[in-house]
């Protein structure tokens, strides 16, 4: 028996599932980093909102009026007008234009506020006026946002693919730069949803999906058959890295394998590992067999 070995249930090594047993998650929480690719999926909530709707630039309104007019506001014999009915679009300056009354502020107002303002302004020109404001097309800013992320003609749905830039940000439509480095997907969803609410986009939610992870690499050098850079696409230990490099060369000092690693503040740290007992088959459970992280360097020195 191996020195330091323990009793094992050999059923684990018997014929069975080739995929192996269930294991814990690789990481407890994945946090975004540079070069991760994210897909933002947009969805209308269709939820009832509290408070009255306020018009935006580009909204279309139907304004109707039934009036009795006098000449210049005088008390002469009045005559019944044919009435007023017009479809109007709120201009970029936030106003609509009505005959005689002129420009009226509409953006940022509710239906009742706009109707009351028109009613008050019309008293100068009409003896009696009954005005009605009917929204025809609203949420135009939201529709413009949906048009910017519309992918229904291609893969389907309403989404946009973004890659985390070297400064740790992404640029969702209408939001500018949003710092995402170090956030989980749930934290990113909360951040983007809140920013859209603050920007005046209501009735929509965003679901971020990690579609492609940034590439991770480890480096193996020294007394190995094929030193070089290797892709770290799954949990890998030091012995796994040595096997990726084609095993060690005769003359390699397996008692002093060095792993170099950069800390979060970019300080270089190193640890020395003794893997000779494990790689020679004399130690069944080596404590020095550690997992590697992105950009770790494994050095197998000479004896």
C-alpha positions in Angstrom: 0.0 0.0 0.0 1.0 3.6 -0.6 2.5 5.4 2.4 -0.1 7.8 3.7 -2.9 6.0 1.9 -6.3 5.6 3.4 -9.1 3.1 2.9 -11.3 3.8 -0.1 -14.5 2.3 -1.3 -13.5 0.6 -4.5 -17.0 0.8 -5.9 -15.9 4.3 -7.0 -13.5 2.6 -9.4 -16.0 0.1 -10.7 -18.0 0.1 -13.9 -20.5 2.9 -13.9 -21.1 6.4 -15.1 -18.2 7.6 -17.2 -19.0 11.3 -16.4 -18.1 10.8 -12.8 -19.9 11.9 -9.6 -21.5 15.2 -8.9 -19.0 17.8 -7.7 -19.4 21.2 -6.2 -19.4 24.3 -8.4 -16.1 25.4 -9.8 -16.5 28.9 -8.4 -19.1 30.1 -5.9 -19.8 33.3 -7.9 -18.5 34.2 -11.3 -17.4 37.8 -11.6 -17.0 39.5 -14.9 -13.7 40.5 -16.3 -12.1 42.0 -19.3 -12.9 40.3 -22.7 -15.9 38.5 -21.4 -18.7 38.6 -24.0 -22.2 39.4 -22.7 -25.6 39.2 -24.4 -28.2 41.7 -23.1 -31.7 40.4 -23.7 -34.5 43.0 -23.5 -38.0 42.2 -22.5 -41.2 44.3 -22.1 -42.6 43.9 -18.6 -46.2 44.9 -19.4 -46.6 45.7 -15.7 -49.0 48.3 -14.3 -47.0 51.4 -13.3 -47.9 53.7 -10.5 -48.4 57.3 -11.3 -49.7 59.0 -14.5 -47.8 58.7 -17.8 -45.8 61.8 -18.8 -45.4 62.5 -22.5 -42.0 62.3 -24.2 -40.5 63.8 -27.3 -41.9 61.9 -30.4 -45.2 60.9 -28.8 -48.2 61.3 -31.0 -51.3 63.0 -29.7 -54.9 63.6 -31.0 -56.1 67.0 -29.8 -59.7 67.8 -30.3 -61.6 71.0 -29.5 -65.2 72.2 -29.7 -65.3 75.9 -29.5 -67.4 79.1 -29.8 -65.2 81.9 -31.0 -65.4 85.7 -30.9 -63.3 88.2 -32.9 -60.1 88.7 -30.9 -61.8 87.8 -27.7 -64.5 90.5 -28.1 -68.1 89.9 -27.0 -69.5 90.2 -30.5 -72.0 87.7 -31.7 -70.3 84.5 -31.6 -70.5 81.8 -34.2 -70.2 78.1 -33.8 -66.9 76.8 -35.1 -66.5 73.6 -37.0 -64.3 72.3 -34.2 -60.6 71.4 -34.1 -59.1 68.0 -34.6 -55.4 67.3 -35.3 -52.8 64.6 -34.9 -49.7 66.2 -33.5 -46.2 64.9 -32.7 -44.3 66.3 -29.8 -41.4 68.2 -31.3 -37.7 67.9 -30.1 -38.2 71.1 -28.1 -41.0 69.3 -26.2 -43.9 71.4 -27.6 -46.9 71.1 -29.9 -48.4 73.9 -31.9 -52.1 74.8 -32.0 -53.9 77.4 -34.1 -54.1 80.9 -32.4 -52.8 79.4 -29.1 -49.3 78.8 -30.5 -46.7 76.5 -28.9 -47.7 74.6 -25.8 -45.4 72.6 -23.6 -46.3 68.9 -23.8 -43.1 66.9 -22.9 -43.0 66.0 -19.2 -46.7 66.6 -18.7 -49.6 64.2 -18.1 -52.8 64.2 -20.1 -54.7 66.2 -17.5 -51.9 68.8 -17.2 -51.7 69.3 -20.9 -55.5 69.6 -21.3 -55.7 72.1 -18.5 -53.0 74.3 -20.0 -54.6 74.3 -23.4 -58.0 75.1 -21.8 -56.5 78.1 -20.0 -54.6 79.4 -23.0 -57.7 79.1 -25.2 -59.7 81.6 -23.1 -58.0 84.5 -24.9 -59.3 83.4 -28.3 -62.5 81.4 -27.5 -65.5 82.2 -25.5 -66.1 78.6 -24.7 -63.8 75.7 -25.4 -63.9 72.0 -24.6 -60.6 70.3 -25.3 -59.7 66.6 -25.3 -56.2 65.2 -25.4 -55.9 61.5 -26.5 -52.6 59.7 -26.6 -52.2 57.9 -29.9 -48.6 56.6 -29.7 -46.6 56.8 -26.5 -43.4 55.4 -25.1 -41.6 56.4 -28.3 -38.2 56.5 -26.5 -38.7 52.9 -25.4 -39.6 52.0 -29.0 -36.4 53.6 -30.2 -34.4 51.6 -27.7 -36.1 48.4 -28.8 -35.3 49.2 -32.4 -31.7 49.7 -31.5 -31.5 46.1 -30.1 -33.9 44.4 -32.5 -32.5 41.1 -33.7 -35.7 39.5 -34.9 -34.6 39.6 -38.5 -31.5 37.5 -37.6 -31.2 35.2 -34.6 -34.5 36.4 -33.1 -35.5 38.4 -30.1 -34.3 41.8 -28.9 -30.7 41.6 -27.7 -27.3 43.0 -28.2 -23.8 41.5 -27.8 -21.2 43.4 -25.9 -17.6 42.7 -24.9 -16.1 44.0 -21.7 -13.5 46.6 -22.8 -10.0 46.8 -21.2 -11.2 49.5 -18.8 -13.8 47.1 -17.5 -16.9 48.7 -19.0 -19.6 48.0 -21.6 -21.7 50.5 -23.5 -25.5 49.5 -23.5 -27.7 51.6 -25.8 -28.8 55.0 -24.3 -26.7 54.5 -21.1 -23.1 55.2 -22.1 -20.3 53.4 -20.3 -21.2 51.1 -17.4 -18.5 49.6 -15.3 -19.1 45.8 -15.0 -15.7 44.4 -14.0 -16.0 42.4 -10.8 -19.8 42.2 -10.9 -21.9 39.0 -10.9 -24.6 38.6 -13.5 -27.3 39.3 -10.9 -25.5 42.5 -9.8 -25.2 43.6 -13.5 -28.9 43.0 -14.1 -29.8 45.2 -11.1 -27.4 47.9 -12.2 -28.6 48.1 -15.8 -32.3 48.0 -14.9 -31.9 50.8 -12.4 -29.9 52.9 -14.9 -32.7 52.5 -17.5 -35.3 53.6 -14.9 -33.3 56.7 -14.0 -32.9 57.5 -17.7 -36.7 57.4 -18.1 -37.1 54.0 -19.8 -39.9 52.2 -17.9 -41.6 49.0 -18.7 -38.5 47.1 -19.8 -36.1 44.7 -18.1 -32.7 43.4 -19.2 -31.3 39.9 -18.6 -27.5 39.6 -19.1 -26.2 36.3 -20.3 -22.5 35.3 -20.3 -22.0 33.9 -23.8 -18.2 33.6 -23.9 -15.7 33.8 -21.1 -12.4 35.7 -21.6 -9.6 33.3 -22.4 -7.5 32.1 -19.4 -4.0 30.7 -19.8 -1.3 29.0 -17.7 2.4 28.8 -18.5 4.6 25.8 -17.9 8.4 26.0 -18.3 11.6 24.4 -17.2 12.3 20.7 -17.3 9.1 19.6 -19.2 8.8 18.0 -22.6 6.8 20.8 -24.3 7.0 24.1 -22.4 4.6 26.8 -23.4 1.2 28.5 -22.9 -1.9 26.3 -22.3 -5.6 27.3 -22.2 -7.2 27.1 -18.8 -10.8 26.1 -19.7 -11.5 23.9 -16.6 -10.2 23.3 -13.1 -6.6 22.3 -13.5 -4.0 21.4 -10.9 -0.2 21.6 -11.0 0.2 18.0 -12.0 -2.5 18.5 -14.6 -0.4 21.4 -16.0 2.7 19.2 -16.1 0.8 16.6 -18.0 -0.4 19.2 -20.5 3.3 20.1 -21.1 4.1 16.4 -22.0 5.3 15.3 -18.5 8.6 16.2 -16.8 12.1 15.6 -18.2 14.7 13.3 -16.5 16.6 15.6 -14.2 13.7 17.8 -13.3 13.6 18.7 -9.6 10.0 17.6 -8.6 10.7 18.4 -4.9 11.0 22.1 -5.7 8.2 22.9 -8.3 7.5 26.7 -8.2 4.2 28.3 -8.9 4.3 32.1 -9.6 1.1 34.1 -9.2 0.0 37.7 -9.4 -2.0 39.0 -6.5 -5.0 41.4 -6.9 -2.7 44.3 -6.3 -0.3 42.9 -9.0 2.4 41.8 -6.5 4.2 38.7 -7.6 3.9 35.9 -5.1 5.4 32.3 -5.3 5.0 29.0 -3.6 7.3 25.9 -3.6 5.7 22.5 -4.0 6.9 19.0 -3.4 5.3 16.7 -6.0 7.9 14.0 -6.2 6.1 11.5 -4.0 2.8 12.0 -6.0 4.4 11.9 -9.4 6.5 8.8 -8.5 3.4 7.0 -7.2 4.5 7.0 -3.5 2.1 9.6 -2.1 -1.6 9.0 -2.7 -2.9 12.4 -1.5 -0.3 15.1 -1.9 -1.2 18.3 0.0 0.9 20.3 -2.5 -1.3 19.4 -5.4 -3.1 22.8 -5.7 -5.4 24.3 -8.3 -4.1 27.0 -10.7 -5.5 30.3 -11.6 -5.4 32.5 -14.7 -1.8 33.6 -15.7 -0.1 31.2 -13.2 3.4 30.1 -14.1 4.6 26.6 -13.2 8.4 26.2 -13.2 10.0 22.7 -13.0 13.7 23.5 -12.2 16.7 21.3 -12.7 18.1 19.1 -10.0 
